[in-house]
Each structure stands twice: as C-alpha cells, then as structure tokens.
C-alpha cells in the first residue's frame, strides 16, 4: 500500500501545488466516482485548473496520510491568495488557509472512488465574501 500513498503524495504535490494536470490521467481510472458522481480524469483536470486559476501561490500541505485496506486517507491544508474573479465574487487579494479530508479508493493502482470534504464556506468567509442564503420559490 506504500505505492498508493506515494501516488496520493504526488497528487497533492504535482497536480494541486505544481499545477501539472496531466497527472490526473495517471492517478484516476478512466471512469471513476467523485463524491458518488461519475467523473473522468480529463473533466477533473479542467475543473482543478480552473480552481487553481483563482489563487496565486495555491499549495497543499499533506498533514496526515494513512492507508486502510485499498483506501488512502489524507488530511491536508490548502493555502492561497485570491487573485482571480469568481463569477459572483471579485478577486479580494486576501489569503486563506483551510483543511480538508480526502479518501481515495484504489483498484489496480488507480483511483476508482474519491471522496472530498472541506469547508468552502469558511474559505469564502476568510476571503471576505458576503454570503447570503438563496431564496427558492
């Protein structure tokens, strides 16, 4: 299982911190599940690149990493400075720090299931966004 832990370390370093999106094709199975939804490495790479474009100096520190069966669990800290506009929130120039937990399930050396949990509300609060509940009819 050390090989899978090394792949998760590379995922956080190469894909997220260094922005090398091509690692998604090696890391994920051709079709996998992300928080229960079907996904593809190419679609993930597009979303991840767009996310990183909002932040200068975006980086991820792996705080804890361990294996349980075919799953690797990571607790990480995200950091960055908000320099790119979201459609609903202009760049604030503020920095943030946020933790998250991800669970990666491996089959034949590639991720087939990925669960991601983090408090994006706390991140937007750190960036100074004024968040109001939406009203639905």
C-alpha positions in Angstrom: 0.0 0.0 0.0 3.0 2.3 0.2 2.8 2.7 -3.6 -0.7 4.1 -3.3 0.4 6.5 -0.5 3.2 7.7 -2.8 0.7 8.3 -5.5 -1.5 10.4 -3.2 1.6 12.4 -2.2 2.3 13.0 -5.9 -1.3 14.0 -6.5 -1.2 16.8 -3.9 2.3 18.0 -4.9 2.2 17.6 -8.7 -1.4 18.2 -9.6 -2.6 20.7 -7.0 0.6 22.5 -5.9 2.6 22.5 -9.1 -0.4 22.6 -11.5 0.6 19.6 -13.6 -2.9 18.5 -14.6 -1.6 15.6 -16.8 -1.1 13.6 -13.6 -4.9 13.2 -13.4 -4.8 10.7 -16.3 -2.3 8.5 -14.4 -3.9 8.9 -11.0 -7.6 8.2 -11.8 -9.2 5.3 -13.6 -10.7 6.2 -17.0 -14.1 6.4 -15.3 -14.3 6.9 -11.5 -16.7 8.2 -8.9 -16.1 11.6 -7.2 -18.4 12.1 -4.2 -20.7 9.5 -5.7 -20.9 11.2 -9.2 -19.3 9.6 -12.3 -16.2 11.5 -13.4 -13.3 11.4 -15.8 -9.7 12.4 -15.4 -10.0 14.9 -18.2 -13.0 16.6 -16.7 -11.3 16.7 -13.3 -8.2 18.3 -14.7 -10.3 21.1 -16.3 -12.1 21.8 -13.0 -8.9 21.7 -11.0 -7.1 24.0 -13.4 -10.0 26.5 -13.2 -9.9 26.3 -9.4 -6.2 27.0 -9.2 -6.6 30.0 -11.6 -8.5 31.8 -8.9 -5.5 31.7 -6.5 -1.9 32.9 -6.6 0.5 30.7 -4.7 -2.1 27.9 -4.3 -0.5 25.0 -2.5 -1.4 21.9 -0.5 0.5 20.6 2.5 -0.1 16.9 3.5 -0.6 16.9 7.2 -1.6 13.2 7.7 -1.7 10.2 5.3 -2.6 6.6 6.1 -3.9 3.5 4.4 -6.9 1.3 5.4 -7.3 -1.6 3.0 -7.5 -0.3 -0.5 -8.1 3.3 0.6 -5.7 6.1 1.3 -6.9 8.9 3.6 -5.3 12.3 3.6 -5.8 15.3 5.8 -4.4 18.4 4.1 -4.1 22.2 4.4 -4.8 24.4 1.4 -3.4 27.9 1.1 -3.6 30.6 -1.5 -4.2 34.2 -2.3 -7.5 35.1 -4.1 -6.4 36.9 -7.3 -8.9 35.6 -9.8 -12.6 36.6 -10.0 -15.3 34.1 -9.4 -18.4 34.8 -11.5 -20.2 36.1 -8.3 -17.2 37.3 -6.3 -14.4 39.5 -7.5 -10.7 38.8 -6.5 -10.2 40.0 -2.9 -6.4 39.8 -2.7 -6.9 38.0 0.6 -5.2 34.8 1.6 -6.8 31.8 3.2 -5.9 28.6 5.0 -8.3 25.7 5.1 -8.1 22.0 5.9 -9.7 19.1 4.1 -10.0 15.3 4.2 -9.9 13.2 1.1 -10.4 9.4 0.8 -9.0 7.7 -2.3 -10.0 4.1 -3.1 -7.6 2.3 -5.4 -8.1 -0.7 -7.7 -5.2 -1.9 -9.8 -3.1 1.1 -8.9 -5.6 3.8 -9.9 -8.3 5.7 -8.0 -11.9 4.4 -8.7 -13.6 6.4 -5.9 -12.7 9.8 -4.4 -14.5 11.5 -1.5 -13.6 15.1 -0.8 -14.6 17.1 2.3 -13.7 20.6 3.1 -15.4 23.7 4.4 -15.6 26.0 1.4 -17.9 28.4 3.3 -15.1 29.0 5.8 -12.7 29.7 2.9 -15.1 32.3 1.3 -15.6 33.9 4.7 -11.8 34.3 5.0 -11.7 35.9 1.6 -14.4 38.4 2.7 -17.3 37.2 0.6 -20.7 38.3 1.9 -22.7 35.1 1.7 -26.5 35.2 1.9 -28.9 32.3 1.6 -30.6 31.9 -1.7 -34.4 32.1 -1.8 -36.2 29.4 -3.6 -39.8 29.5 -4.7 
